């Protein structure tokens, strides 16, 4: 009888463990195959970096609030303005490297502003294919920005820092992205910033969330989407894999619903650019 009871207790224990694991998997993975990168509770799977190297300050810059990341939550309305002190600029990085995936997330702006705001209004961003975790790193950037002085969206601009590279197609004026199938030509003069195609689907300073997607297939290509619109594309990426990083820079910003869906094989770009 004692042996049977032991087996019965063991079976119950195993069932409870399997149930907990199943619930955890269900909570982390959505029906369409996306997995939460940020759990909304702590920094498991991530590490924080500020320009000034202050690890305790980083925890305040990247505050976790109601399942979101609230950048500059408990800071004054104006942070080191016009002082040259930009030590709070930085990123929160994944520990894991990624290559072929769809990264999606939401962001919205707050009202607080920080140093360099006079030059780069409401500026932040997401780096991918990062091969180091410096501030600022070697990788490719999905720009998040709104210039309120010109009522101009810059979310979805491509930024090519030193050490990174890609092929970019643009209109005749070499100003904005245009796919080669639509007449886009390779850029003539290499630059570090490449403007996204115009879109009216933007929540600037209205307190509403923007939905962003970065669809990247190793070194082959990347697609930037903003609220459902394709706003930028690049090919022949270098580096071709790396960690991910979300910025704190010149303004208060909120990030939420950071999720990723990985792929084992390259998905043809046509599947994401169907009209």
KENU-492737 format. One record per residue (C-alpha): x, y, z. Coordinates in steps of 0.2 Angstrom, whole numbers, padded with zeros to 4 digits. Example, Ala and Ser with C-alpha at 12.3 -4.5 7.8 and 13.67 -1.06 7.14 Angstrom:
# KENU-492737
@xx: 0062	yy: -0022	zz: 0039 $
@xx: 0068	yy: -0005	zz: 0036 $
//
This chain:
# KENU-492737
@xx: 0000	yy: 0000	zz: 0000 $
@xx: 0014	yy: 0012	zz: 0004 $
@xx: 0022	yy: 0009	zz: -0013 $
@xx: 0005	yy: 0013	zz: -0022 $
@xx: 0003	yy: 0029	zz: -0012 $
@xx: 0021	yy: 0034	zz: -0016 $
@xx: 0017	yy: 0031	zz: -0035 $
@xx: 0000	yy: 0040	zz: -0033 $
@xx: 0009	yy: 0055	zz: -0025 $
@xx: 0023	yy: 0055	zz: -0038 $
@xx: 0010	yy: 0055	zz: -0052 $
@xx: 0000	yy: 0069	zz: -0044 $
@xx: 0016	yy: 0079	zz: -0042 $
@xx: 0021	yy: 0076	zz: -0061 $
@xx: 0004	yy: 0082	zz: -0067 $
@xx: 0005	yy: 0098	zz: -0057 $
@xx: 0023	yy: 0101	zz: -0064 $
@xx: 0017	yy: 0098	zz: -0082 $
@xx: 0002	yy: 0109	zz: -0079 $
@xx: 0013	yy: 0124	zz: -0073 $
@xx: 0024	yy: 0122	zz: -0087 $
@xx: 0010	yy: 0121	zz: -0100 $
@xx: 0002	yy: 0137	zz: -0092 $
@xx: 0019	yy: 0146	zz: -0093 $
@xx: 0021	yy: 0141	zz: -0111 $
@xx: 0003	yy: 0147	zz: -0115 $
@xx: 0007	yy: 0164	zz: -0106 $
@xx: 0023	yy: 0167	zz: -0116 $
@xx: 0017	yy: 0161	zz: -0133 $
@xx: 0003	yy: 0168	zz: -0143 $
@xx: -0008	yy: 0159	zz: -0156 $
@xx: 0002	yy: 0166	zz: -0170 $
@xx: 0019	yy: 0160	zz: -0164 $
@xx: 0025	yy: 0175	zz: -0155 $
@xx: 0034	yy: 0174	zz: -0139 $
@xx: 0036	yy: 0188	zz: -0126 $
@xx: 0053	yy: 0195	zz: -0125 $
@xx: 0049	yy: 0206	zz: -0110 $
@xx: 0038	yy: 0198	zz: -0097 $
@xx: 0032	yy: 0215	zz: -0089 $
@xx: 0038	yy: 0210	zz: -0072 $
@xx: 0057	yy: 0210	zz: -0072 $
@xx: 0073	yy: 0210	zz: -0082 $
@xx: 0075	yy: 0191	zz: -0085 $
@xx: 0084	yy: 0189	zz: -0102 $
@xx: 0089	yy: 0207	zz: -0103 $
@xx: 0103	yy: 0218	zz: -0097 $
@xx: 0104	yy: 0237	zz: -0095 $
@xx: 0117	yy: 0250	zz: -0101 $
@xx: 0119	yy: 0268	zz: -0099 $
@xx: 0132	yy: 0280	zz: -0106 $
@xx: 0138	yy: 0284	zz: -0089 $
@xx: 0139	yy: 0266	zz: -0084 $
@xx: 0128	yy: 0268	zz: -0068 $
@xx: 0119	yy: 0251	zz: -0066 $
@xx: 0108	yy: 0258	zz: -0052 $
@xx: 0103	yy: 0273	zz: -0062 $
@xx: 0099	yy: 0262	zz: -0076 $
@xx: 0085	yy: 0253	zz: -0066 $
@xx: 0077	yy: 0270	zz: -0063 $
@xx: 0079	yy: 0276	zz: -0081 $
@xx: 0071	yy: 0259	zz: -0087 $
@xx: 0057	yy: 0258	zz: -0074 $
@xx: 0044	yy: 0244	zz: -0075 $
@xx: 0026	yy: 0250	zz: -0073 $
@xx: 0010	yy: 0240	zz: -0076 $
@xx: 0019	yy: 0228	zz: -0088 $
@xx: 0027	yy: 0242	zz: -0098 $
@xx: 0044	yy: 0249	zz: -0099 $
@xx: 0043	yy: 0268	zz: -0094 $
@xx: 0058	yy: 0277	zz: -0098 $
@xx: 0062	yy: 0292	zz: -0087 $
@xx: 0047	yy: 0288	zz: -0076 $
@xx: 0053	yy: 0296	zz: -0059 $
@xx: 0063	yy: 0310	zz: -0067 $
@xx: 0060	yy: 0329	zz: -0068 $
@xx: 0051	yy: 0336	zz: -0083 $
@xx: 0067	yy: 0342	zz: -0090 $
@xx: 0083	yy: 0331	zz: -0089 $
@xx: 0100	yy: 0339	zz: -0090 $
@xx: 0094	yy: 0350	zz: -0104 $
@xx: 0108	yy: 0360	zz: -0114 $
@xx: 0122	yy: 0354	zz: -0102 $
@xx: 0130	yy: 0341	zz: -0113 $
@xx: 0127	yy: 0328	zz: -0099 $
@xx: 0119	yy: 0313	zz: -0108 $
@xx: 0123	yy: 0300	zz: -0096 $
@xx: 0105	yy: 0294	zz: -0095 $
@xx: 0106	yy: 0289	zz: -0114 $
@xx: 0107	yy: 0271	zz: -0116 $
@xx: 0098	yy: 0254	zz: -0121 $
@xx: 0091	yy: 0239	zz: -0113 $
@xx: 0098	yy: 0224	zz: -0122 $
@xx: 0092	yy: 0206	zz: -0124 $
@xx: 0105	yy: 0193	zz: -0118 $
@xx: 0101	yy: 0182	zz: -0133 $
@xx: 0106	yy: 0185	zz: -0151 $
@xx: 0094	yy: 0183	zz: -0165 $
@xx: 0095	yy: 0182	zz: -0184 $
@xx: 0078	yy: 0178	zz: -0193 $
@xx: 0063	yy: 0184	zz: -0185 $
@xx: 0049	yy: 0196	zz: -0183 $
@xx: 0050	yy: 0208	zz: -0169 $
@xx: 0035	yy: 0218	zz: -0164 $
@xx: 0032	yy: 0231	zz: -0150 $
@xx: 0022	yy: 0246	zz: -0146 $
@xx: 0028	yy: 0263	zz: -0141 $
@xx: 0020	yy: 0280	zz: -0136 $
@xx: 0028	yy: 0297	zz: -0131 $
@xx: 0027	yy: 0305	zz: -0114 $
@xx: 0030	yy: 0324	zz: -0110 $
@xx: 0047	yy: 0324	zz: -0102 $
@xx: 0062	yy: 0329	zz: -0112 $
@xx: 0081	yy: 0326	zz: -0110 $
@xx: 0098	yy: 0332	zz: -0116 $
@xx: 0100	yy: 0334	zz: -0135 $
@xx: 0081	yy: 0337	zz: -0137 $
@xx: 0085	yy: 0354	zz: -0145 $
@xx: 0094	yy: 0344	zz: -0159 $
@xx: 0084	yy: 0328	zz: -0159 $
@xx: 0066	yy: 0330	zz: -0154 $
@xx: 0057	yy: 0315	zz: -0147 $
@xx: 0071	yy: 0303	zz: -0151 $
@xx: 0073	yy: 0285	zz: -0147 $
@xx: 0075	yy: 0269	zz: -0157 $
@xx: 0078	yy: 0250	zz: -0158 $
@xx: 0094	yy: 0242	zz: -0163 $
@xx: 0095	yy: 0225	zz: -0170 $
@xx: 0110	yy: 0214	zz: -0176 $
@xx: 0120	yy: 0222	zz: -0163 $
@xx: 0137	yy: 0214	zz: -0161 $
@xx: 0142	yy: 0224	zz: -0145 $
@xx: 0132	yy: 0232	zz: -0131 $
@xx: 0140	yy: 0249	zz: -0131 $
@xx: 0132	yy: 0266	zz: -0130 $
@xx: 0130	yy: 0268	zz: -0145 $
@xx: 0132	yy: 0250	zz: -0152 $
@xx: 0137	yy: 0243	zz: -0169 $
@xx: 0121	yy: 0237	zz: -0177 $
@xx: 0107	yy: 0243	zz: -0187 $
@xx: 0094	yy: 0255	zz: -0180 $
@xx: 0075	yy: 0257	zz: -0182 $
@xx: 0073	yy: 0275	zz: -0178 $
@xx: 0059	yy: 0281	zz: -0167 $
@xx: 0057	yy: 0300	zz: -0168 $
@xx: 0044	yy: 0314	zz: -0170 $
@xx: 0050	yy: 0331	zz: -0175 $
@xx: 0036	yy: 0342	zz: -0167 $
@xx: 0044	yy: 0358	zz: -0174 $
@xx: 0040	yy: 0352	zz: -0192 $
@xx: 0026	yy: 0340	zz: -0188 $
@xx: 0036	yy: 0327	zz: -0196 $
@xx: 0037	yy: 0308	zz: -0192 $
@xx: 0054	yy: 0300	zz: -0193 $
@xx: 0049	yy: 0283	zz: -0185 $
@xx: 0054	yy: 0270	zz: -0198 $
@xx: 0070	yy: 0279	zz: -0204 $
@xx: 0085	yy: 0267	zz: -0206 $
@xx: 0101	yy: 0272	zz: -0197 $
@xx: 0118	yy: 0265	zz: -0202 $
@xx: 0131	yy: 0267	zz: -0189 $
@xx: 0149	yy: 0265	zz: -0191 $
@xx: 0153	yy: 0246	zz: -0193 $
@xx: 0136	yy: 0242	zz: -0201 $
@xx: 0130	yy: 0241	zz: -0219 $
@xx: 0116	yy: 0238	zz: -0230 $
@xx: 0109	yy: 0241	zz: -0248 $
@xx: 0095	yy: 0254	zz: -0248 $
@xx: 0084	yy: 0260	zz: -0263 $
@xx: 0076	yy: 0277	zz: -0264 $
@xx: 0067	yy: 0289	zz: -0275 $
@xx: 0076	yy: 0300	zz: -0288 $
@xx: 0080	yy: 0314	zz: -0276 $
@xx: 0089	yy: 0301	zz: -0265 $
@xx: 0078	yy: 0307	zz: -0250 $
@xx: 0065	yy: 0293	zz: -0246 $
@xx: 0064	yy: 0274	zz: -0247 $
@xx: 0056	yy: 0267	zz: -0264 $
@xx: 0056	yy: 0248	zz: -0267 $
@xx: 0066	yy: 0244	zz: -0283 $
@xx: 0050	yy: 0236	zz: -0291 $
@xx: 0042	yy: 0253	zz: -0290 $
@xx: 0057	yy: 0262	zz: -0298 $
@xx: 0069	yy: 0264	zz: -0283 $
@xx: 0087	yy: 0266	zz: -0287 $
@xx: 0102	yy: 0262	zz: -0276 $
@xx: 0108	yy: 0277	zz: -0266 $
@xx: 0121	yy: 0287	zz: -0275 $
@xx: 0129	yy: 0296	zz: -0260 $
@xx: 0131	yy: 0285	zz: -0245 $
@xx: 0124	yy: 0292	zz: -0230 $
@xx: 0120	yy: 0286	zz: -0212 $
@xx: 0102	yy: 0290	zz: -0211 $
@xx: 0089	yy: 0284	zz: -0224 $
@xx: 0071	yy: 0291	zz: -0223 $
@xx: 0056	yy: 0280	zz: -0222 $
@xx: 0042	yy: 0282	zz: -0235 $
@xx: 0028	yy: 0295	zz: -0229 $
@xx: 0013	yy: 0288	zz: -0219 $
@xx: -0002	yy: 0296	zz: -0211 $
@xx: -0003	yy: 0281	zz: -0199 $
@xx: 0006	yy: 0289	zz: -0185 $
@xx: 0002	yy: 0293	zz: -0167 $
@xx: 0014	yy: 0307	zz: -0163 $
@xx: 0010	yy: 0317	zz: -0146 $
@xx: -0008	yy: 0311	zz: -0144 $
@xx: -0004	yy: 0298	zz: -0131 $
@xx: -0009	yy: 0283	zz: -0141 $
@xx: 0001	yy: 0268	zz: -0145 $
@xx: 0010	yy: 0265	zz: -0161 $
@xx: 0013	yy: 0247	zz: -0168 $
@xx: 0030	yy: 0243	zz: -0175 $
@xx: 0037	yy: 0228	zz: -0184 $
@xx: 0055	yy: 0224	zz: -0189 $
@xx: 0055	yy: 0209	zz: -0201 $
@xx: 0073	yy: 0203	zz: -0203 $
@xx: 0080	yy: 0188	zz: -0212 $
@xx: 0098	yy: 0186	zz: -0207 $
@xx: 0109	yy: 0196	zz: -0219 $
@xx: 0096	yy: 0196	zz: -0233 $
@xx: 0084	yy: 0209	zz: -0229 $
@xx: 0074	yy: 0219	zz: -0217 $
@xx: 0057	yy: 0227	zz: -0218 $
@xx: 0051	yy: 0241	zz: -0206 $
@xx: 0032	yy: 0243	zz: -0203 $
@xx: 0023	yy: 0256	zz: -0194 $
@xx: 0005	yy: 0254	zz: -0189 $
@xx: 0003	yy: 0242	zz: -0204 $
@xx: 0012	yy: 0252	zz: -0217 $
@xx: 0029	yy: 0247	zz: -0225 $
@xx: 0040	yy: 0262	zz: -0222 $
@xx: 0057	yy: 0256	zz: -0226 $
@xx: 0067	yy: 0241	zz: -0233 $
@xx: 0085	yy: 0237	zz: -0234 $
@xx: 0095	yy: 0222	zz: -0242 $
@xx: 0112	yy: 0214	zz: -0239 $
@xx: 0113	yy: 0218	zz: -0221 $
@xx: 0129	yy: 0217	zz: -0211 $
@xx: 0130	yy: 0212	zz: -0197 $
@xx: 0118	yy: 0197	zz: -0200 $
@xx: 0113	yy: 0193	zz: -0183 $
@xx: 0115	yy: 0200	zz: -0165 $
@xx: 0106	yy: 0206	zz: -0149 $
@xx: 0092	yy: 0218	zz: -0148 $
@xx: 0092	yy: 0235	zz: -0139 $
@xx: 0078	yy: 0248	zz: -0135 $
@xx: 0084	yy: 0266	zz: -0132 $
@xx: 0082	yy: 0279	zz: -0120 $
@xx: 0088	yy: 0296	zz: -0127 $
@xx: 0080	yy: 0313	zz: -0128 $
@xx: 0062	yy: 0311	zz: -0122 $
@xx: 0050	yy: 0301	zz: -0111 $
@xx: 0044	yy: 0285	zz: -0120 $
@xx: 0034	yy: 0270	zz: -0115 $
@xx: 0037	yy: 0252	zz: -0123 $
@xx: 0025	yy: 0238	zz: -0121 $
@xx: 0021	yy: 0221	zz: -0129 $
@xx: 0038	yy: 0217	zz: -0135 $
@xx: 0037	yy: 0200	zz: -0144 $
@xx: 0047	yy: 0190	zz: -0156 $
@xx: 0043	yy: 0176	zz: -0169 $
@xx: 0059	yy: 0166	zz: -0175 $
@xx: 0061	yy: 0157	zz: -0191 $
@xx: 0073	yy: 0143	zz: -0195 $
@xx: 0073	yy: 0146	zz: -0214 $
@xx: 0073	yy: 0162	zz: -0224 $
@xx: 0056	yy: 0168	zz: -0229 $
@xx: 0055	yy: 0176	zz: -0246 $
@xx: 0052	yy: 0194	zz: -0245 $
@xx: 0037	yy: 0194	zz: -0257 $
@xx: 0027	yy: 0185	zz: -0243 $
@xx: 0028	yy: 0201	zz: -0232 $
@xx: 0027	yy: 0214	zz: -0247 $
@xx: 0011	yy: 0207	zz: -0255 $
@xx: 0000	yy: 0221	zz: -0261 $
//
